[in-house]
Amino acid sequence: MNKELIIKRDETRKKYKIHGMSPMYKRAKCAIYFTPANSLKHELAKAEVCYNLLKEKKHFITEAKNRKNNLIRDVVCLDDESIYEIETTKKRAERFKTDPETEKITVVK
């Protein structure tokens, strides 16, 4: 495996932590963590995003809190630092329009 890619993944991972807990390195990569506060539709859409990243052989983390701005992200791709947010309504998705870090917003119906 490419050493540069491994280093990139580790550097991206260090930018996040588990909400209300310890650093992200204690949580497994490429594992989907569900939050009961979200709807079933939301969690299934998150699983689909993760599945597609796995098909592309990319590593990811879920439900990660950004150390810089304290925002909890649904899915973060460790390979290219893409952030994926899943929302159940277009109105809720509007809040990410001004977020330059969010790569893709998925609205599930």
C-alpha positions as CSV (number, residue, x, y, z in Angstrom):
1,M,0.0,0.0,0.0
2,N,1.1,3.5,-0.7
3,K,2.8,5.0,2.4
4,E,1.7,8.5,1.5
5,L,-1.9,7.5,1.5
6,I,-1.6,5.8,4.9
7,I,0.0,9.0,6.3
8,K,-2.8,11.1,4.7
9,R,-5.5,8.9,6.3
10,D,-3.9,9.1,9.7
11,E,-3.5,12.9,9.5
12,T,-7.2,13.3,8.5
13,R,-8.3,11.0,11.3
14,K,-6.5,13.0,13.9
15,K,-8.6,16.1,13.0
16,Y,-11.6,14.3,14.5
17,K,-12.7,12.9,17.8
18,I,-15.6,10.8,19.1
19,H,-18.4,13.1,20.3
20,G,-18.1,13.5,24.1
21,M,-15.3,10.9,24.3
22,S,-11.8,10.1,23.3
23,P,-9.7,10.6,20.1
24,M,-10.9,9.0,16.9
25,Y,-8.0,6.5,16.7
26,K,-9.8,4.4,19.3
27,R,-12.7,3.8,16.9
28,A,-12.4,1.4,13.9
29,K,-12.0,2.8,10.4
30,C,-14.5,1.7,7.8
31,A,-17.1,0.9,10.5
32,I,-20.5,2.4,10.5
33,Y,-21.7,3.8,13.8
34,F,-25.4,4.5,14.1
35,T,-26.9,7.1,16.3
36,P,-30.4,6.5,17.7
37,A,-31.0,10.3,17.6
38,N,-31.2,10.0,13.8
39,S,-34.1,8.5,11.8
40,L,-33.9,5.1,10.3
41,K,-33.9,6.7,6.8
42,H,-30.9,8.8,7.8
43,E,-29.0,5.9,9.1
44,L,-29.7,3.7,6.0
45,A,-28.6,6.6,3.7
46,K,-25.4,6.9,5.7
47,A,-24.8,3.1,5.3
48,E,-25.3,3.5,1.5
49,V,-22.7,6.3,1.3
50,C,-20.3,4.2,3.3
51,Y,-20.9,1.2,1.1
52,N,-20.1,3.3,-2.0
53,L,-16.9,4.5,-0.5
54,L,-15.9,0.9,0.3
55,K,-16.6,-0.1,-3.3
56,E,-14.1,2.6,-4.3
57,K,-11.6,1.2,-1.8
58,K,-11.7,4.4,0.3
59,H,-11.4,4.5,4.1
60,F,-13.9,6.5,6.2
61,I,-15.1,7.3,9.7
62,T,-18.6,8.1,10.8
63,E,-20.2,10.3,13.5
64,A,-16.9,12.2,14.0
65,K,-16.6,15.5,15.7
66,N,-14.3,18.0,14.1
67,R,-11.7,19.3,16.6
68,K,-11.5,22.7,14.8
69,N,-15.2,23.7,14.7
70,N,-16.9,21.0,16.9
71,L,-19.3,20.0,14.1
72,I,-20.4,16.3,14.1
73,R,-20.0,14.9,10.6
74,D,-22.0,11.9,9.3
75,V,-19.2,10.5,7.1
76,V,-15.7,11.7,6.5
77,C,-13.6,10.1,3.8
78,L,-10.0,9.7,5.1
79,D,-8.5,9.4,1.6
80,D,-9.5,12.9,0.3
81,E,-11.0,14.5,3.4
82,S,-14.5,14.7,1.7
83,I,-17.3,15.3,4.2
84,Y,-20.7,13.8,3.5
85,E,-23.8,15.0,5.4
86,I,-27.2,13.3,5.1
87,E,-30.4,15.2,5.7
88,T,-34.1,14.1,5.6
89,T,-35.4,17.4,4.3
90,K,-34.2,20.1,1.8
91,K,-34.8,22.7,4.5
92,R,-32.4,21.1,6.9
93,A,-29.9,20.6,4.1
94,E,-29.8,24.4,3.5
95,R,-27.7,24.9,6.6
96,F,-24.7,23.3,4.8
97,K,-24.9,25.5,1.7
98,T,-22.5,28.0,3.4
99,D,-20.2,25.3,4.8
100,P,-17.1,25.2,2.5
101,E,-15.9,21.9,4.0
102,T,-19.0,19.8,3.2
103,E,-18.4,18.0,-0.1
104,K,-21.8,16.4,-0.6
105,I,-25.2,16.7,1.1
106,T,-27.6,13.9,0.5
107,V,-31.3,14.5,1.1
108,V,-33.2,11.3,1.6
109,K,-37.0,11.1,1.0
